[in-house]
């Protein structure tokens, strides 16, 4: 258990919300947007709220986004970026 990702965020199957979002609860773009939004939130608020703790939270979202993008670099499901015509 970590302070940034406590056990109560995990279900009985050991999966947390990140796992569920990435497994199809959300589209690819929704997952990416969720991670980006939280990265921005924690970086912007760190000076006025929780300091380095918020930067740690942003780091978790950055790492998870990088892992998700690497694992899904050829996955076009739900991606509006790749559905435009020339």
Beta strands, then each sheet from edge to edge (+ up, - down):
end
